[in-house]
């Protein structure tokens, strides 16, 4: 019996999938018990009612009771075990038991074919034949994952029926028997096909789960490595930035003009590299679920002014005008101010970057109709094609344009803003058309909005 589960698949496949096959066979057949057992009981009593008065009543009643008593405990056992967790392993004994139980279930219908197939009554012959054949065909839907059980059911139910058909004294008995043999052969072929599909589906699912687990493990390892490298990466850069800043400001004495330009270039490059590293590390922390919010009450007007001031120099160099539509003075948010600034600065920086000279960027904030906080950054720049919107929201993705190639960047600004907004319980949406501009909208839940007019009126 140890090999019942491995019919029609090779030894190598069997060794690789044997445990999973047994578990899935046990679970699939177990889940189908209330349907298969219930249908068997209902059909059995339909036969009893239909044939009552044509066949010996005691024999009909005994068969109907026997069928019910055989299937009712199966339904009861399923009911008791319906909430059990997935087994780690299923041995050969439960699989053998399933084969035996389903073979006996088929044999009960074989007994019905022997006892109640009336040689003289066409109606009796049709009802018994169609019921037994239908039950045998139906078992393929629930038992093809365990071919031995399916074959046991089909043969136990079908062979007695074919024997009775052969004994009918009619010119069509032999043609009907031949058709029955072909029908049973077709059921066996369908059983094999269904089982091979079951094994193939199981193999694909296992391979998918393994690949997904490996990918998650690799991504988690990468994120944890980068998150833990924060000190090692930032410390030398801070030294480079600090010393080059001293040289650029001539803090310890005059510096030749050429070296002064070098110091400024070093400082600017170091600042740029530090921004990139900070974005990568922040994204890694988010992916590794290591970033925590330092929440406090944030005055929105002050925070937005600070963000605009930090981006204004870059906007002036690009000859892009930044306009602001500030919210009411008393508006506050319960949030992490540093991360909110990061969101706004990233969105403003992207808008400036992709807006041509003479363009305009508008920063607006308000309370939405549902009481949520709504912040938008709109530009009249190059825009994004609808098909590319999903791409730009993924890390390290950039849409190839003339402007994007003229600016440095890792493609992390927008994905990082999306992740930080989600960390606050909010979301980001993009509305854009090529050549017409882009509007990025940030929504934070109403539970983060605070109002206290007296406290903020002096801002």
N, C-alpha and C positions, 0 to 999 in steps of 0.2 A: 504493500500500500504506500510505501514511502515515495514512489514515483508517480502517484496519481496526478499530482499537481503539474508534472512536467511533460505531459503528453504533447507531442507535436512541436516541441522546441528542443534545440540542441543541448548537449551536455554542458557546454561552456556557458551558454545563456542561463541554463538551469542553475548552475553553481552561483552565478552572479546575482540572479534575481530570486532564488528559491525562497528566502525568508520573506521578501516583500510580496511575492506571489501568494504565499500561504495567507499572509495577513489580509491582503485585499480580497482573496477568495472568501475568507471567513467573514469579513465585514460586508462585502457585497451581498452574499447570500443571506446573511443575517438581517440586513436592512430590508430585503424583499419578503421576509417570512410573513408579515401580516397580510400582504397582498396575495401571495401564492396560497397560503393556508386558508385565508378567507374565501378566495375564489373556489378552492377545492370543496370547502364545506357547502357553499351556496349551490354550486353545480351538482353536488351529490344529492342534496335535498330536492333540487329541481327534477332530477332523474327519478327519485323516489315518488314524488307527487305525480309526475307524468305517467309512470308505469304502474301506479297503484291500481289494483284490480285486474291488471293484465298478467302480472307475475305474482308468485307467492308473496303475500304481504309480510310474513315473518322474515323471509330471506331479504326482501328489500329493506325492511326496517333494520335488520341486523347489520346489513352493509352500510346503511346511512349512519347508524350510531357508531360503527367501527371507524368509519372515515372521520367523523367528527371527533371521536375520542383520540384519534391519532394526531389530528392537527391542532386541537385546542391547547394541549400542553406546549406546543411550539410557540403559539401566540403568547401564552403566559410567560414562557421563558424569555421571549423577545422583550416583552413589556418590562420585566424585572431588570434586564441588562441594557435597556435602551440608552441609559446615560453613562455607561461605563466608558472609561478612556480607551484610546486606541492601544491594543496590546503591543508589547515590544517584540514578541515572537509567538508564533502559532506552530505547534508541533504537528506530527503526522496524525496523531490520534483524532484531533478535532476534524481534520480534513476527511479522514476515513469515515468518521461518524456522519458527516454531511453527505458523503456518497451513499452510505447505507440508508439514511433517512429518506433521501430523495428517490432512491431506487424503490423502497417500500411504498412511497407515495405514488409512484408510477404504477407499481404492482396492484394497488387498490383499484386503479382504473382498468388495469388488465383483468382483474377479477370481475369487475362490472361488465366488461365485454363478454367474458365467458358465461356469466350467469344470466344476463338480461338481454342479450342479442337474440331476439325472437326470430326463428327461422321462417315463420309464416307471416309475421307482421312487418310490413315495409316501414311504417311510421316508427316502430320500435328500433328497427335496424338503423334508420337515418339518425334518430336522436342519439342513440348510443355511439354510433360511428363518429358523428360530428363532434360530440362532446369529448370523446377520448382523443380523437385526432387534434382537436383544438387545444386540449390540455397539453398534449405532447409538443405541439408547435409553440405554445406559450412558454414552455419551460426554457426555450432557447434564450428568451429575453432576460431571464433571471439566473440561469445556470450555466451560460456559455463560458463564464470565467472559470468554471470547474468542469472540464469536459467529461470526466468519469461520471460525475453525478448526472450531467445532462444525458449522456448515453445510457446510463442505467435507467433513468426515467423513461426515455423514449422507447427503449427495448422492452422494459417491463410493461409498459402500457400498450405498445403497438403490436408486439408479436402475438399475444393472445387474441387481439382483435383481428389480425390477419388470418389466424388459424380458424376463427369462427366464420369469416367471410369465405374461406376456402370450402367450408363444409356446407354452404348454402347450395341447395339443389336448384341451380339456376344456370342458364347459359352464360350469364355475365359474371359468375363468381370468379372465374379465373382471370378475366380481364381486370376486374376490381382488385383482385389479389396482386396482380402485376403492378397496377397503378399504386396500390398501397406500399409495395416494396420500393418503387421509385420515390414515393413521397417520403418514406423513412430514410432512404439514401440522401435525399435532398436535405432533410433535417440534420443528418449527420454532417453533411458538407457545410451547412450553415453554422453548425456548432463549432467546427474546426475554424472557419473563417472568423467567427466571433471571438474565439479564444485567442487567435493570433493577433487580432486587433486589440484585445485586452492587454496582451503582453507588450505589444508595441507601444500602446498608450502609457502603460506603466513605466516602461523603459524611458520614454521621452520625459515623463514627469520626474523620474529620479534624476536623469541627466540635467534637467532644468534646475531642480532644487540644488544639486551639487554645484552647478555652475554659478547659481545665484549666491550660494553660501560662500563660495570661493571669492566671488567678486566683492561681496560685502566685507569679507575678511580682509581682502587686499585694500579696499577703500578705507576701512576702519584703521588698518595699520598705517596707511599713508597719512590719514588725517591726524592720528595720534602722534605720529613721528613729527609732522610739521607743527602741531600744537605744542609739542614738548621742546621744539627747537627755537621757541620764541627768544629766549635769553641769548642763545648762542648766535643767532642771526642779527638781533637788534643791537647788542652791545658794541661790536666793532663798528657798525655803521654809525651809531651815536658818537663814537670817538671821532670818526672821519668827519662827520658833520660839525661836531663841536670845534675841532682844531681848524678846519677850513673856514669856519665862521670867524674864529679869532683872527686868522690871517686876513680874511676879506675885510674885516673891520679895523685891521692894523692895531689890535689891542695892545701889542707889546712893542710897537715901533713901526716905522715906515717899511713898506714892502715895495720892491720895484714894480712898475706898472704892469709889466708882462706877467710877473708872478701873481699879481693881484687878480688879473683876469683868470689865471689858472685856478686860484683858490676859489673864486666865485663859481667857476665851472664845476669844480670838485664838489662844492657845497650843494649846488643845484642838482647835480647828478646823484649825490648821496641822498638828498631829500626825495628825489623821484624814486630811487631804488627802495628807500624805506617805506614809501607809500605803497609800492607794489608788494613788498614783503608783508606789510601790515594787512593788506587785503587778502593775500593768500593765507596768512595765519588766521585771520578772523574767519574766513570761509571754512578752513580746516577745523577750527574750534566748533563752528556751527554743525558741521557734518559729524564730528565726534561727540556732539551733544555736551561739550565742555564749556560753552559760553553761558554765563548767567547774567541776568539783567540787574543792574544796580539802580533800582527804581526810587524815584523821588518826585516831588512836585516840580514840574517844568513850566516856567512862564513862556508861552508860545511866541509872543512878539519878540522878546529878547533873544530867544533861541534862533528865530528866523533871521533877525538882523545880524547876528553873529555869523550865520552861515553865508549870507550875502556878502558880508565884509571879507570873508575868507576867499570867496570866488571872484570878487570884483576885479582884482588885479589881472587875473587870467582873462576875464571878460573884456577888460580895457585893451589888453594886448591883441585880442581877437576882434576888437571893434564890434562887440556885441552888447546891446543894451539890456540890462536886467531891470525889470519892473516888479514891484511887489504890491500885492493886495492883502494887507495885514488883517488878521481877525480882530474881533472886539478885544479891548484892552484887558478885560478880566479873565480871558480864557487861559486855562492851565490844563496840563496833562499829567497824569500819573504814569511816568515812564522813565526809561533810562536816557538822560539828556545826551550823553556822549553818543549813544547808538542812534538816537533821533537825528543828531547833527550829521552823523555819518550817512544816514539815508538821504537827507536833504542835500548835503554837499556832493554826494555821488550823482544824484539826479541833476543838480544844477551844472556840475562839471560835464556830464554827458551832453546836456542841452547846449552848453556853450561850445563844446568840441564839435558838434555836428550842425552848428548853425553858421552859415557863411557870414562874411563881413557885412555890417549894416543890418544884421538880423536882430531879432528881439526874443528875449526869454522872459516869461511871466511866472512869478511864484505867487500862488494864492492859497489861502487857508480859510476854512469856514466850518461851521457845524452843519452836518447833513440833515436831511428830512427825518432820519431815524435817530437823531441825536448823536451820531458818530462823528468823529473828527475826520475831515476831508482835506487833504493837501494835494495840490496839483502843480506840476511844472510843465508849462507849455512853451513850445518854440515854433518858429516858422522856418525851420531848417529843412534838411534834405528828406526827412521822413524815413519810414521803414515800410517795406512791402508787407502786406498781411501775412504772406507765407513765411516771412522771416521773424515775425514777432516772437514765436516760441523759441527760436534759436537764440535770440539776444538775451533771453531770460535764463539761459543755461550757462554755467561757468565756462570761461575760456572760449566762448563763441563770439565771433565778430562778423558782421556783414561787410563784405568787401565793397568799399566805395572809395572814391577819390579822397574824401575828407578823412576816412578812417585810416587810410594808408599814410596820410600826412601827420598823424598823431600817434604817439606811443600809447600803449595800454595793454592790459591783459584780458580785457573783456570780463572783469570781475565786478565792476562798479554796480551795474544793474542787478545781477544775480545776488550780490551781497545785500543790496537794499531790499530785495524781495525776501531773503532769508531773515533779515532783521525785522522787517515788518511782520512776518509770520511769528517771529519770536515774541512780538508784542500782541499777538492775537489778531493781527490785521492782515491786509492783502494789498497787492499792487496790480493795477490794470493799465494796459497801454492802448491808446487809440492813435493810429498814425496812418498817413497816406504819403506815398513818395511825392516829393516836390511841394507838399503843403505843410509839413511839420508834424510834430509829435506831442501828444499830451500824456504824461504819466501821472496817474492818480493813486495816492496812498490813502487807505482808509484804516483807521484804528477804531476799535469798538467803543460804544458810548460809555461803557464802564470806566474808561480811562479819562474821560472829560471831567474837569473840575471847574467850578465857577465860584469866584470870590471877588466881587467888584472892588471892595475897599482895599484889598491887599495889593491889587495890581494897578489901581487907577493912577498911581504916581509914576508909572514907567514912562 
